[in-house]
Amino acid sequence: MPDNLQQLQLLAKTIRVLSAETVEGAKSGHPGMPMGAADYAGLLWAEVLRFNPKEPSWINRDRFVLSAGHGCALLYTLLHLF
C-alpha cells in the first residue's frame, strides 16, 4: 500500500497509462472515465477498501461497484494492479 503522496501520484499515473493502453489495444472503449477517476480510485483501492485477493470469498471484504460500464478499463486496471 502506498504510504505517501508521491506513491499515490505514481499509482494514479500507472492507472491512467494502463487504462489508455487497454482502450487502445482493444480499439474500443472510452478513456475519459478511467483518466478522471484514477486519483480517487487509486486512493480508494490502496488505502480504504479492505480486501484480500488470496481470499476472494472472504465474507467481510469491501465491494467496489462501478456502475459506469464505459469505464470498465478502470476496473480491469485496478484488478490487474491489486
N, C-alpha and C positions, 0 to 999 in steps of 0.2 A: 504494500500500500504506500502511496506517496505520502511523505511526511512534511513536505514544504511546497510553497507556491511554485517554485521552478519545476518541480517534478509534475505537479498538476498541469502546468502550462505545456510541458513536453507531452504529457498524456493526451491533452486536447489536440495538439498538433498531430500526434500519431493517429488519433481517431479521424481527424479530417483527411489525412493523406490516405489511410486505408479505405475510408468510405469513398473517396474520389476514385481510387483505383478499382474498387468494387463496381461502381457505376460505369466507369469507362470500360472495364473488362467485359461487362455484360452488354455493353452498347445499349443500355436501357436503364431507366431509373431517374431519380430526382436527387441531386446532390445538396440542394438548399437546406433541407431539414437536418441532415447529419452535420453539415458545416455549422449551422447556427446553434445546434444543441450540444456540440462537442464539449464545451466547457462544463455545463451543468451535468451532463450525462457522465463525464469522466469523474467529476467530484462525487456524484451520487454512487456510482459503482465502486469507486476506490475507497470512499470514506464513510458512507452512510448505510448502504444495503448490507444486510447480514445474509451471507450465503456461503456454501462450500461446494465447489464444482465436483469434488470427490464424493459428495453425498447428495445427489440430486433429489432424493425423496425425503430429505430432512423436512419434517412437518413444520418446523418453526422458521423456515427460511423466509426472507422477504421476497416479494414478487415484483417484477418490473413489467408493466403493461404499456406497450407502445400502441396507441390506437391509430396513429397516422401510418397507414400501410405504405405510403410513398416514401417513408423514412426508414424502410427496413434495412438499408445499408448501415445505418447506425447500430441497429440491434445486432446484425451479423458481425460487425466490427467489435462491439463490446463482448459478444460471446467468444470471439476469437482471442481477444486480449485477456479475458478473465477466465 
